[in-house]
């Protein structure tokens, strides 16, 4: 049970979300593994992976909050990134082998602005071949690393913001003239910033790849509310120190539409019954809070009668 301390772990810290500022070099799975020990439970998951090279906002669910994660994966996201124009790599980022060296000498700001504009708004994006998308049951990145040529289908994504904040001209280690762009992007779920770097380079005829990536926001969760992983580890050394956790109701309200229930509605949902939808036809999930402010359920209000995707406060449950 998640509520029982495992051997060598702290006692279970409780249910909630924690927003970690992921360090470079760690996989998202590494961070989850560390937090399972720190929070005293195996029930820890994340709401969207970050590449090992990337840093920034990684939203983790602890205990019952893992049931919230499925509703957070689709949140929009923001990033600070650096795109290098003049070279392509096999992974579309700095961790892969350079495959072409067209260079970016003489690249004008006007040309960059035009290409950026063409990649803003609703676009069809081909994911990076080294993504975790499955192809015939196997991860695309595994096929690429085994030497296969992988072609993924384009998918619709929205680039809400694609802004160039800075530009530097230099030479790569192999002498190729390159241009590094510091950019801010706000994107829909499912967008690959590596692919955006690749496509910008393709549009300019220079090639391009990502050299730095920092996620600054996932839905309503930002870096301002993130905690450093090492600081978490230090805190866990004190058995009396509470571990940082965003309570279930606050966690849901940060990124979902909120509906306030009366006592009768909260009781009905707790018994697995349906209640009238507040806004029939709504397609996004709704966080339903009881009169005491606790998270009762996440609702589907697409029809006249709302049904619960998941109930967090079943009727008669202690601590609901």
DOBA-752884 format. One record per residue (C-alpha): residue number from 1; x negated, y negated, z. Coordinates in Angstrom, 1 decimal, padded with zeros to 4 digits. Example, Ala and Ser with C-alpha at 12.3 -4.5 7.8 and 13.67 -1.06 7.14 Angstrom:
% residues 2
<r><seq>1</seq><east>-012.3</east><north>004.5</north><up>007.8</up></r>
<r><seq>2</seq><east>-013.7</east><north>001.1</north><up>007.1</up></r>
//
This chain:
% residues 320
<r><seq>1</seq><east>000.0</east><north>000.0</north><up>000.0</up></r>
<r><seq>2</seq><east>-001.2</east><north>-003.5</north><up>-000.8</up></r>
<r><seq>3</seq><east>-000.4</east><north>-004.6</north><up>002.7</up></r>
<r><seq>4</seq><east>-002.9</east><north>-002.2</north><up>004.3</up></r>
<r><seq>5</seq><east>-006.6</east><north>-003.1</north><up>004.6</up></r>
<r><seq>6</seq><east>-008.8</east><north>-000.8</north><up>002.6</up></r>
<r><seq>7</seq><east>-012.1</east><north>000.4</north><up>003.9</up></r>
<r><seq>8</seq><east>-014.8</east><north>-002.3</north><up>003.6</up></r>
<r><seq>9</seq><east>-012.2</east><north>-005.0</north><up>002.7</up></r>
<r><seq>10</seq><east>-010.7</east><north>-007.9</north><up>004.6</up></r>
<r><seq>11</seq><east>-007.1</east><north>-007.4</north><up>005.8</up></r>
<r><seq>12</seq><east>-004.5</east><north>-008.1</north><up>003.1</up></r>
<r><seq>13</seq><east>-004.4</east><north>-011.9</north><up>002.6</up></r>
<r><seq>14</seq><east>-000.8</east><north>-012.1</north><up>001.5</up></r>
<r><seq>15</seq><east>001.2</east><north>-012.7</north><up>-001.7</up></r>
<r><seq>16</seq><east>000.4</east><north>-015.6</north><up>-004.0</up></r>
<r><seq>17</seq><east>-001.7</east><north>-017.0</north><up>-006.8</up></r>
<r><seq>18</seq><east>-005.3</east><north>-018.2</north><up>-006.6</up></r>
<r><seq>19</seq><east>-006.9</east><north>-020.3</north><up>-009.4</up></r>
<r><seq>20</seq><east>-010.5</east><north>-019.4</north><up>-009.8</up></r>
<r><seq>21</seq><east>-013.1</east><north>-021.5</north><up>-011.6</up></r>
<r><seq>22</seq><east>-014.7</east><north>-018.6</north><up>-013.4</up></r>
<r><seq>23</seq><east>-018.5</east><north>-018.8</north><up>-013.7</up></r>
<r><seq>24</seq><east>-020.4</east><north>-018.1</north><up>-016.9</up></r>
<r><seq>25</seq><east>-021.6</east><north>-014.5</north><up>-017.4</up></r>
<r><seq>26</seq><east>-018.7</east><north>-012.9</north><up>-015.5</up></r>
<r><seq>27</seq><east>-016.0</east><north>-011.0</north><up>-017.3</up></r>
<r><seq>28</seq><east>-012.4</east><north>-011.6</north><up>-016.1</up></r>
<r><seq>29</seq><east>-012.4</east><north>-008.0</north><up>-014.9</up></r>
<r><seq>30</seq><east>-015.5</east><north>-008.8</north><up>-012.8</up></r>
<r><seq>31</seq><east>-013.6</east><north>-011.6</north><up>-011.1</up></r>
<r><seq>32</seq><east>-010.6</east><north>-009.5</north><up>-010.5</up></r>
<r><seq>33</seq><east>-012.8</east><north>-006.8</north><up>-008.9</up></r>
<r><seq>34</seq><east>-014.5</east><north>-009.3</north><up>-006.6</up></r>
<r><seq>35</seq><east>-011.1</east><north>-010.8</north><up>-005.5</up></r>
<r><seq>36</seq><east>-009.7</east><north>-007.3</north><up>-004.8</up></r>
<r><seq>37</seq><east>-012.3</east><north>-007.0</north><up>-002.1</up></r>
<r><seq>38</seq><east>-012.0</east><north>-010.6</north><up>-000.9</up></r>
<r><seq>39</seq><east>-008.2</east><north>-010.5</north><up>-000.6</up></r>
<r><seq>40</seq><east>-008.0</east><north>-006.9</north><up>000.8</up></r>
<r><seq>41</seq><east>-005.8</east><north>-005.4</north><up>-001.9</up></r>
<r><seq>42</seq><east>-006.0</east><north>-003.5</north><up>-005.2</up></r>
<r><seq>43</seq><east>-003.0</east><north>-005.5</north><up>-006.4</up></r>
<r><seq>44</seq><east>-004.9</east><north>-008.3</north><up>-008.1</up></r>
<r><seq>45</seq><east>-004.5</east><north>-009.2</north><up>-011.8</up></r>
<r><seq>46</seq><east>-005.1</east><north>-012.2</north><up>-014.1</up></r>
<r><seq>47</seq><east>-002.8</east><north>-014.2</north><up>-016.5</up></r>
<r><seq>48</seq><east>-005.1</east><north>-014.3</north><up>-019.5</up></r>
<r><seq>49</seq><east>-008.7</east><north>-013.4</north><up>-020.0</up></r>
<r><seq>50</seq><east>-011.7</east><north>-015.6</north><up>-020.5</up></r>
<r><seq>51</seq><east>-014.8</east><north>-014.5</north><up>-022.5</up></r>
<r><seq>52</seq><east>-018.0</east><north>-013.9</north><up>-020.4</up></r>
<r><seq>53</seq><east>-019.5</east><north>-017.1</north><up>-022.0</up></r>
<r><seq>54</seq><east>-016.5</east><north>-019.2</north><up>-021.0</up></r>
<r><seq>55</seq><east>-015.9</east><north>-020.9</north><up>-017.6</up></r>
<r><seq>56</seq><east>-013.0</east><north>-022.5</north><up>-016.0</up></r>
<r><seq>57</seq><east>-009.4</east><north>-021.8</north><up>-015.0</up></r>
<r><seq>58</seq><east>-008.6</east><north>-018.1</north><up>-014.4</up></r>
<r><seq>59</seq><east>-005.2</east><north>-017.6</north><up>-012.8</up></r>
<r><seq>60</seq><east>-005.1</east><north>-014.5</north><up>-010.5</up></r>
<r><seq>61</seq><east>-002.0</east><north>-013.0</north><up>-008.9</up></r>
<r><seq>62</seq><east>-002.4</east><north>-011.3</north><up>-005.5</up></r>
<r><seq>63</seq><east>000.0</east><north>-008.8</north><up>-004.1</up></r>
<r><seq>64</seq><east>003.6</east><north>-009.4</north><up>-005.3</up></r>
<r><seq>65</seq><east>002.4</east><north>-012.4</north><up>-007.3</up></r>
<r><seq>66</seq><east>001.0</east><north>-009.9</north><up>-009.9</up></r>
<r><seq>67</seq><east>004.7</east><north>-009.6</north><up>-011.0</up></r>
<r><seq>68</seq><east>004.6</east><north>-013.3</north><up>-011.9</up></r>
<r><seq>69</seq><east>001.7</east><north>-012.9</north><up>-014.3</up></r>
<r><seq>70</seq><east>003.7</east><north>-011.7</north><up>-017.3</up></r>
<r><seq>71</seq><east>005.6</east><north>-015.0</north><up>-017.3</up></r>
<r><seq>72</seq><east>002.3</east><north>-017.1</north><up>-017.2</up></r>
<r><seq>73</seq><east>000.5</east><north>-015.4</north><up>-020.0</up></r>
<r><seq>74</seq><east>002.5</east><north>-017.4</north><up>-022.5</up></r>
<r><seq>75</seq><east>001.7</east><north>-020.8</north><up>-021.0</up></r>
<r><seq>76</seq><east>-000.1</east><north>-023.4</north><up>-023.1</up></r>
<r><seq>77</seq><east>-003.7</east><north>-024.0</north><up>-022.3</up></r>
<r><seq>78</seq><east>-006.4</east><north>-026.8</north><up>-022.6</up></r>
<r><seq>79</seq><east>-010.1</east><north>-026.5</north><up>-023.2</up></r>
<r><seq>80</seq><east>-013.3</east><north>-028.5</north><up>-023.3</up></r>
<r><seq>81</seq><east>-015.5</east><north>-027.0</north><up>-026.0</up></r>
<r><seq>82</seq><east>-018.6</east><north>-027.5</north><up>-028.1</up></r>
<r><seq>83</seq><east>-018.5</east><north>-026.5</north><up>-031.7</up></r>
<r><seq>84</seq><east>-021.7</east><north>-026.2</north><up>-033.7</up></r>
<r><seq>85</seq><east>-021.4</east><north>-026.9</north><up>-037.4</up></r>
<r><seq>86</seq><east>-024.0</east><north>-025.6</north><up>-039.8</up></r>
<r><seq>87</seq><east>-024.1</east><north>-021.9</north><up>-038.8</up></r>
<r><seq>88</seq><east>-021.7</east><north>-019.0</north><up>-038.7</up></r>
<r><seq>89</seq><east>-022.1</east><north>-016.0</north><up>-036.3</up></r>
<r><seq>90</seq><east>-020.6</east><north>-012.5</north><up>-036.3</up></r>
<r><seq>91</seq><east>-018.6</east><north>-013.3</north><up>-033.1</up></r>
<r><seq>92</seq><east>-017.7</east><north>-016.9</north><up>-033.9</up></r>
<r><seq>93</seq><east>-019.6</east><north>-018.0</north><up>-030.8</up></r>
<r><seq>94</seq><east>-023.2</east><north>-018.4</north><up>-029.6</up></r>
<r><seq>95</seq><east>-023.4</east><north>-014.8</north><up>-028.3</up></r>
<r><seq>96</seq><east>-023.3</east><north>-013.3</north><up>-031.8</up></r>
<r><seq>97</seq><east>-026.0</east><north>-013.0</north><up>-034.5</up></r>
<r><seq>98</seq><east>-026.2</east><north>-015.8</north><up>-037.0</up></r>
<r><seq>99</seq><east>-024.9</east><north>-014.6</north><up>-040.3</up></r>
<r><seq>100</seq><east>-025.0</east><north>-017.8</north><up>-042.5</up></r>
<r><seq>101</seq><east>-027.0</east><north>-021.0</north><up>-042.3</up></r>
<r><seq>102</seq><east>-025.4</east><north>-023.5</north><up>-044.6</up></r>
<r><seq>103</seq><east>-026.5</east><north>-026.5</north><up>-042.5</up></r>
<r><seq>104</seq><east>-024.6</east><north>-029.6</north><up>-041.7</up></r>
<r><seq>105</seq><east>-027.0</east><north>-032.3</north><up>-043.0</up></r>
<r><seq>106</seq><east>-025.2</east><north>-035.5</north><up>-044.2</up></r>
<r><seq>107</seq><east>-021.8</east><north>-034.4</north><up>-042.7</up></r>
<r><seq>108</seq><east>-019.7</east><north>-037.6</north><up>-042.5</up></r>
<r><seq>109</seq><east>-017.3</east><north>-038.4</north><up>-039.6</up></r>
<r><seq>110</seq><east>-014.6</east><north>-039.0</north><up>-042.1</up></r>
<r><seq>111</seq><east>-014.9</east><north>-035.4</north><up>-043.4</up></r>
<r><seq>112</seq><east>-014.8</east><north>-034.1</north><up>-039.9</up></r>
<r><seq>113</seq><east>-011.7</east><north>-036.1</north><up>-039.0</up></r>
<r><seq>114</seq><east>-009.9</east><north>-034.9</north><up>-042.1</up></r>
<r><seq>115</seq><east>-010.8</east><north>-031.2</north><up>-041.4</up></r>
<r><seq>116</seq><east>-009.7</east><north>-031.6</north><up>-037.7</up></r>
<r><seq>117</seq><east>-006.4</east><north>-033.1</north><up>-038.8</up></r>
<r><seq>118</seq><east>-005.8</east><north>-030.2</north><up>-041.1</up></r>
<r><seq>119</seq><east>-006.2</east><north>-027.8</north><up>-038.1</up></r>
<r><seq>120</seq><east>-003.8</east><north>-029.8</north><up>-035.9</up></r>
<r><seq>121</seq><east>-000.2</east><north>-028.9</north><up>-035.4</up></r>
<r><seq>122</seq><east>001.5</east><north>-025.6</north><up>-036.4</up></r>
<r><seq>123</seq><east>-001.0</east><north>-023.5</north><up>-038.3</up></r>
<r><seq>124</seq><east>-001.5</east><north>-019.9</north><up>-039.2</up></r>
<r><seq>125</seq><east>-004.7</east><north>-018.6</north><up>-037.5</up></r>
<r><seq>126</seq><east>-006.6</east><north>-015.4</north><up>-038.1</up></r>
<r><seq>127</seq><east>-007.8</east><north>-014.2</north><up>-034.7</up></r>
<r><seq>128</seq><east>-011.5</east><north>-013.7</north><up>-034.2</up></r>
<r><seq>129</seq><east>-012.5</east><north>-010.2</north><up>-035.3</up></r>
<r><seq>130</seq><east>-014.1</east><north>-009.6</north><up>-031.9</up></r>
<r><seq>131</seq><east>-010.8</east><north>-010.3</north><up>-030.1</up></r>
<r><seq>132</seq><east>-009.2</east><north>-007.7</north><up>-027.9</up></r>
<r><seq>133</seq><east>-006.3</east><north>-007.2</north><up>-030.4</up></r>
<r><seq>134</seq><east>-005.8</east><north>-003.5</north><up>-031.0</up></r>
<r><seq>135</seq><east>-006.2</east><north>-002.1</north><up>-034.5</up></r>
<r><seq>136</seq><east>-004.8</east><north>001.5</north><up>-034.8</up></r>
<r><seq>137</seq><east>-005.1</east><north>001.9</north><up>-031.1</up></r>
<r><seq>138</seq><east>-008.7</east><north>000.6</north><up>-030.8</up></r>
<r><seq>139</seq><east>-009.8</east><north>-002.9</north><up>-029.7</up></r>
<r><seq>140</seq><east>-010.9</east><north>-005.0</north><up>-032.7</up></r>
<r><seq>141</seq><east>-014.2</east><north>-006.0</north><up>-031.0</up></r>
<r><seq>142</seq><east>-015.0</east><north>-002.3</north><up>-030.5</up></r>
<r><seq>143</seq><east>-014.6</east><north>-001.7</north><up>-034.2</up></r>
<r><seq>144</seq><east>-016.7</east><north>-004.7</north><up>-035.1</up></r>
<r><seq>145</seq><east>-019.5</east><north>-003.6</north><up>-032.7</up></r>
<r><seq>146</seq><east>-019.5</east><north>-000.1</north><up>-034.3</up></r>
<r><seq>147</seq><east>-020.2</east><north>-001.7</north><up>-037.7</up></r>
<r><seq>148</seq><east>-016.7</east><north>-001.8</north><up>-039.2</up></r>
<r><seq>149</seq><east>-015.2</east><north>-004.6</north><up>-041.2</up></r>
<r><seq>150</seq><east>-012.1</east><north>-005.8</north><up>-039.5</up></r>
<r><seq>151</seq><east>-009.4</east><north>-008.0</north><up>-041.0</up></r>
<r><seq>152</seq><east>-006.7</east><north>-009.2</north><up>-038.7</up></r>
<r><seq>153</seq><east>-003.4</east><north>-010.7</north><up>-039.8</up></r>
<r><seq>154</seq><east>-002.8</east><north>-014.4</north><up>-039.4</up></r>
<r><seq>155</seq><east>-000.4</east><north>-015.5</north><up>-036.7</up></r>
<r><seq>156</seq><east>001.4</east><north>-018.8</north><up>-036.0</up></r>
<r><seq>157</seq><east>-000.1</east><north>-020.9</north><up>-033.3</up></r>
<r><seq>158</seq><east>000.2</east><north>-024.6</north><up>-032.3</up></r>
<r><seq>159</seq><east>-002.8</east><north>-026.9</north><up>-031.9</up></r>
<r><seq>160</seq><east>-001.1</east><north>-029.7</north><up>-029.9</up></r>
<r><seq>161</seq><east>-004.4</east><north>-031.7</north><up>-029.5</up></r>
<r><seq>162</seq><east>-007.7</east><north>-031.4</north><up>-031.3</up></r>
<r><seq>163</seq><east>-009.8</east><north>-034.4</north><up>-030.4</up></r>
<r><seq>164</seq><east>-013.5</east><north>-035.0</north><up>-031.1</up></r>
<r><seq>165</seq><east>-015.1</east><north>-036.7</north><up>-028.0</up></r>
<r><seq>166</seq><east>-018.7</east><north>-036.7</north><up>-029.0</up></r>
<r><seq>167</seq><east>-021.1</east><north>-035.8</north><up>-031.8</up></r>
<r><seq>168</seq><east>-024.8</east><north>-034.9</north><up>-031.9</up></r>
<r><seq>169</seq><east>-027.1</east><north>-034.1</north><up>-034.8</up></r>
<r><seq>170</seq><east>-030.0</east><north>-031.8</north><up>-034.2</up></r>
<r><seq>171</seq><east>-031.8</east><north>-028.7</north><up>-035.5</up></r>
<r><seq>172</seq><east>-031.1</east><north>-025.1</north><up>-034.4</up></r>
<r><seq>173</seq><east>-033.9</east><north>-022.9</north><up>-033.3</up></r>
<r><seq>174</seq><east>-034.4</east><north>-021.6</north><up>-036.8</up></r>
<r><seq>175</seq><east>-034.6</east><north>-025.2</north><up>-038.2</up></r>
<r><seq>176</seq><east>-031.1</east><north>-025.3</north><up>-039.6</up></r>
<r><seq>177</seq><east>-029.7</east><north>-028.9</north><up>-039.4</up></r>
<r><seq>178</seq><east>-026.6</east><north>-028.7</north><up>-037.3</up></r>
<r><seq>179</seq><east>-024.0</east><north>-031.0</north><up>-035.8</up></r>
<r><seq>180</seq><east>-022.6</east><north>-030.3</north><up>-032.4</up></r>
<r><seq>181</seq><east>-019.1</east><north>-031.6</north><up>-031.6</up></r>
<r><seq>182</seq><east>-017.7</east><north>-031.9</north><up>-028.1</up></r>
<r><seq>183</seq><east>-014.0</east><north>-031.5</north><up>-028.4</up></r>
<r><seq>184</seq><east>-010.8</east><north>-031.4</north><up>-026.3</up></r>
<r><seq>185</seq><east>-008.1</east><north>-029.0</north><up>-027.4</up></r>
<r><seq>186</seq><east>-004.6</east><north>-028.2</north><up>-026.1</up></r>
<r><seq>187</seq><east>-003.1</east><north>-025.1</north><up>-027.7</up></r>
<r><seq>188</seq><east>-000.3</east><north>-022.6</north><up>-027.5</up></r>
<r><seq>189</seq><east>-000.8</east><north>-019.1</north><up>-026.0</up></r>
<r><seq>190</seq><east>-002.5</east><north>-016.8</north><up>-028.4</up></r>
<r><seq>191</seq><east>-004.8</east><north>-019.4</north><up>-029.9</up></r>
<r><seq>192</seq><east>-008.5</east><north>-018.5</north><up>-030.2</up></r>
<r><seq>193</seq><east>-010.8</east><north>-021.5</north><up>-029.8</up></r>
<r><seq>194</seq><east>-013.6</east><north>-019.5</north><up>-031.4</up></r>
<r><seq>195</seq><east>-011.4</east><north>-019.0</north><up>-034.5</up></r>
<r><seq>196</seq><east>-010.7</east><north>-022.8</north><up>-034.4</up></r>
<r><seq>197</seq><east>-014.5</east><north>-023.4</north><up>-034.5</up></r>
<r><seq>198</seq><east>-014.9</east><north>-020.9</north><up>-037.3</up></r>
<r><seq>199</seq><east>-012.1</east><north>-022.4</north><up>-039.4</up></r>
<r><seq>200</seq><east>-013.4</east><north>-026.0</north><up>-038.9</up></r>
<r><seq>201</seq><east>-016.8</east><north>-024.9</north><up>-040.2</up></r>
<r><seq>202</seq><east>-015.1</east><north>-023.1</north><up>-043.2</up></r>
<r><seq>203</seq><east>-013.0</east><north>-026.2</north><up>-044.0</up></r>
<r><seq>204</seq><east>-016.2</east><north>-028.3</north><up>-044.1</up></r>
<r><seq>205</seq><east>-018.3</east><north>-025.8</north><up>-046.0</up></r>
<r><seq>206</seq><east>-020.9</east><north>-025.7</north><up>-043.2</up></r>
<r><seq>207</seq><east>-019.9</east><north>-022.7</north><up>-041.2</up></r>
<r><seq>208</seq><east>-019.2</east><north>-023.1</north><up>-037.5</up></r>
<r><seq>209</seq><east>-019.1</east><north>-021.4</north><up>-034.2</up></r>
<r><seq>210</seq><east>-018.5</east><north>-022.1</north><up>-030.5</up></r>
<r><seq>211</seq><east>-021.4</east><north>-022.8</north><up>-028.2</up></r>
<r><seq>212</seq><east>-019.6</east><north>-023.7</north><up>-025.0</up></r>
<r><seq>213</seq><east>-016.0</east><north>-023.3</north><up>-023.7</up></r>
<r><seq>214</seq><east>-014.4</east><north>-024.4</north><up>-020.5</up></r>
<r><seq>215</seq><east>-010.7</east><north>-023.8</north><up>-019.8</up></r>
<r><seq>216</seq><east>-009.3</east><north>-026.8</north><up>-017.9</up></r>
<r><seq>217</seq><east>-005.6</east><north>-025.9</north><up>-017.7</up></r>
<r><seq>218</seq><east>-003.3</east><north>-022.9</north><up>-017.9</up></r>
<r><seq>219</seq><east>000.3</east><north>-024.1</north><up>-017.8</up></r>
<r><seq>220</seq><east>000.6</east><north>-026.1</north><up>-014.6</up></r>
<r><seq>221</seq><east>-002.6</east><north>-024.8</north><up>-013.1</up></r>
<r><seq>222</seq><east>-005.7</east><north>-027.0</north><up>-013.5</up></r>
<r><seq>223</seq><east>-009.3</east><north>-027.2</north><up>-012.6</up></r>
<r><seq>224</seq><east>-008.4</east><north>-029.6</north><up>-009.8</up></r>
<r><seq>225</seq><east>-006.7</east><north>-026.8</north><up>-008.0</up></r>
<r><seq>226</seq><east>-009.4</east><north>-024.2</north><up>-008.8</up></r>
<r><seq>227</seq><east>-011.8</east><north>-022.7</north><up>-006.3</up></r>
<r><seq>228</seq><east>-015.4</east><north>-021.6</north><up>-006.8</up></r>
<r><seq>229</seq><east>-015.9</east><north>-017.9</north><up>-006.7</up></r>
<r><seq>230</seq><east>-019.0</east><north>-018.1</north><up>-004.5</up></r>
<r><seq>231</seq><east>-017.1</east><north>-020.4</north><up>-002.2</up></r>
<r><seq>232</seq><east>-014.4</east><north>-017.8</north><up>-001.9</up></r>
<r><seq>233</seq><east>-017.0</east><north>-015.2</north><up>-001.1</up></r>
<r><seq>234</seq><east>-018.5</east><north>-017.4</north><up>001.6</up></r>
<r><seq>235</seq><east>-015.1</east><north>-018.0</north><up>003.1</up></r>
<r><seq>236</seq><east>-014.4</east><north>-014.3</north><up>003.3</up></r>
<r><seq>237</seq><east>-017.4</east><north>-013.9</north><up>005.6</up></r>
<r><seq>238</seq><east>-015.3</east><north>-015.4</north><up>008.3</up></r>
<r><seq>239</seq><east>-012.6</east><north>-012.9</north><up>009.2</up></r>
<r><seq>240</seq><east>-010.5</east><north>-015.6</north><up>010.9</up></r>
<r><seq>241</seq><east>-010.5</east><north>-017.9</north><up>007.9</up></r>
<r><seq>242</seq><east>-007.4</east><north>-017.7</north><up>005.7</up></r>
<r><seq>243</seq><east>-008.1</east><north>-017.1</north><up>002.0</up></r>
<r><seq>244</seq><east>-006.7</east><north>-019.8</north><up>-000.4</up></r>
<r><seq>245</seq><east>-003.3</east><north>-018.7</north><up>-001.9</up></r>
<r><seq>246</seq><east>-000.6</east><north>-020.6</north><up>-003.6</up></r>
<r><seq>247</seq><east>002.7</east><north>-019.2</north><up>-002.2</up></r>
<r><seq>248</seq><east>005.1</east><north>-017.5</north><up>-004.6</up></r>
<r><seq>249</seq><east>007.6</east><north>-020.3</north><up>-004.8</up></r>
<r><seq>250</seq><east>005.0</east><north>-022.9</north><up>-005.4</up></r>
<r><seq>251</seq><east>003.2</east><north>-020.7</north><up>-007.9</up></r>
<r><seq>252</seq><east>006.4</east><north>-020.1</north><up>-009.9</up></r>
<r><seq>253</seq><east>007.4</east><north>-023.8</north><up>-009.8</up></r>
<r><seq>254</seq><east>004.0</east><north>-024.9</north><up>-011.2</up></r>
<r><seq>255</seq><east>004.7</east><north>-023.4</north><up>-014.6</up></r>
<r><seq>256</seq><east>008.3</east><north>-022.3</north><up>-014.8</up></r>
<r><seq>257</seq><east>011.7</east><north>-024.1</north><up>-015.0</up></r>
<r><seq>258</seq><east>013.2</east><north>-024.1</north><up>-011.4</up></r>
<r><seq>259</seq><east>016.8</east><north>-023.4</north><up>-010.5</up></r>
<r><seq>260</seq><east>018.0</east><north>-023.9</north><up>-006.9</up></r>
<r><seq>261</seq><east>020.4</east><north>-021.2</north><up>-005.8</up></r>
<r><seq>262</seq><east>023.1</east><north>-021.4</north><up>-003.2</up></r>
<r><seq>263</seq><east>023.4</east><north>-018.7</north><up>-000.5</up></r>
<r><seq>264</seq><east>026.0</east><north>-016.7</north><up>-002.5</up></r>
<r><seq>265</seq><east>023.9</east><north>-016.7</north><up>-005.6</up></r>
<r><seq>266</seq><east>020.7</east><north>-015.7</north><up>-003.8</up></r>
<r><seq>267</seq><east>022.5</east><north>-012.9</north><up>-002.0</up></r>
<r><seq>268</seq><east>024.0</east><north>-011.6</north><up>-005.3</up></r>
<r><seq>269</seq><east>020.6</east><north>-011.6</north><up>-007.0</up></r>
<r><seq>270</seq><east>019.1</east><north>-009.8</north><up>-004.0</up></r>
<r><seq>271</seq><east>021.7</east><north>-007.0</north><up>-004.5</up></r>
<r><seq>272</seq><east>020.8</east><north>-006.7</north><up>-008.2</up></r>
<r><seq>273</seq><east>023.9</east><north>-008.5</north><up>-009.4</up></r>
<r><seq>274</seq><east>024.2</east><north>-011.1</north><up>-012.1</up></r>
<r><seq>275</seq><east>025.1</east><north>-014.7</north><up>-011.6</up></r>
<r><seq>276</seq><east>026.4</east><north>-017.3</north><up>-014.1</up></r>
<r><seq>277</seq><east>023.6</east><north>-018.9</north><up>-016.1</up></r>
<r><seq>278</seq><east>022.9</east><north>-022.6</north><up>-015.3</up></r>
<r><seq>279</seq><east>021.9</east><north>-023.3</north><up>-018.9</up></r>
<r><seq>280</seq><east>023.1</east><north>-020.4</north><up>-021.2</up></r>
<r><seq>281</seq><east>020.9</east><north>-020.0</north><up>-024.2</up></r>
<r><seq>282</seq><east>017.7</east><north>-020.9</north><up>-022.5</up></r>
<r><seq>283</seq><east>014.9</east><north>-018.7</north><up>-023.8</up></r>
<r><seq>284</seq><east>012.1</east><north>-019.4</north><up>-021.3</up></r>
<r><seq>285</seq><east>012.1</east><north>-017.7</north><up>-017.9</up></r>
<r><seq>286</seq><east>013.6</east><north>-019.5</north><up>-014.9</up></r>
<r><seq>287</seq><east>012.2</east><north>-019.4</north><up>-011.3</up></r>
<r><seq>288</seq><east>015.2</east><north>-019.1</north><up>-009.0</up></r>
<r><seq>289</seq><east>014.6</east><north>-020.5</north><up>-005.5</up></r>
<r><seq>290</seq><east>016.9</east><north>-019.8</north><up>-002.5</up></r>
<r><seq>291</seq><east>018.3</east><north>-022.3</north><up>-000.1</up></r>
<r><seq>292</seq><east>015.2</east><north>-021.8</north><up>002.1</up></r>
<r><seq>293</seq><east>012.9</east><north>-022.5</north><up>-000.8</up></r>
<r><seq>294</seq><east>011.7</east><north>-018.9</north><up>-001.2</up></r>
<r><seq>295</seq><east>011.3</east><north>-017.4</north><up>-004.6</up></r>
<r><seq>296</seq><east>014.3</east><north>-015.0</north><up>-005.1</up></r>
<r><seq>297</seq><east>013.8</east><north>-014.0</north><up>-008.7</up></r>
<r><seq>298</seq><east>012.7</east><north>-014.9</north><up>-012.2</up></r>
<r><seq>299</seq><east>015.8</east><north>-015.1</north><up>-014.4</up></r>
<r><seq>300</seq><east>016.7</east><north>-014.6</north><up>-018.0</up></r>
<r><seq>301</seq><east>019.4</east><north>-017.2</north><up>-018.8</up></r>
<r><seq>302</seq><east>019.7</east><north>-016.5</north><up>-022.5</up></r>
<r><seq>303</seq><east>023.3</east><north>-015.3</north><up>-022.1</up></r>
<r><seq>304</seq><east>026.3</east><north>-016.5</north><up>-020.1</up></r>
<r><seq>305</seq><east>025.4</east><north>-014.3</north><up>-017.2</up></r>
<r><seq>306</seq><east>021.8</east><north>-014.5</north><up>-015.9</up></r>
<r><seq>307</seq><east>020.0</east><north>-011.3</north><up>-015.2</up></r>
<r><seq>308</seq><east>016.8</east><north>-011.0</north><up>-013.2</up></r>
<r><seq>309</seq><east>013.6</east><north>-010.1</north><up>-015.0</up></r>
<r><seq>310</seq><east>012.2</east><north>-009.4</north><up>-011.5</up></r>
<r><seq>311</seq><east>013.5</east><north>-009.8</north><up>-008.0</up></r>
<r><seq>312</seq><east>011.2</east><north>-011.0</north><up>-005.3</up></r>
<r><seq>313</seq><east>013.6</east><north>-011.2</north><up>-002.4</up></r>
<r><seq>314</seq><east>015.8</east><north>-008.0</north><up>-002.4</up></r>
<r><seq>315</seq><east>018.8</east><north>-008.2</north><up>-000.1</up></r>
<r><seq>316</seq><east>017.9</east><north>-007.1</north><up>003.4</up></r>
<r><seq>317</seq><east>014.1</east><north>-007.2</north><up>002.8</up></r>
<r><seq>318</seq><east>012.2</east><north>-008.5</north><up>005.7</up></r>
<r><seq>319</seq><east>010.2</east><north>-011.6</north><up>004.9</up></r>
<r><seq>320</seq><east>012.3</east><north>-012.3</north><up>001.7</up></r>
//
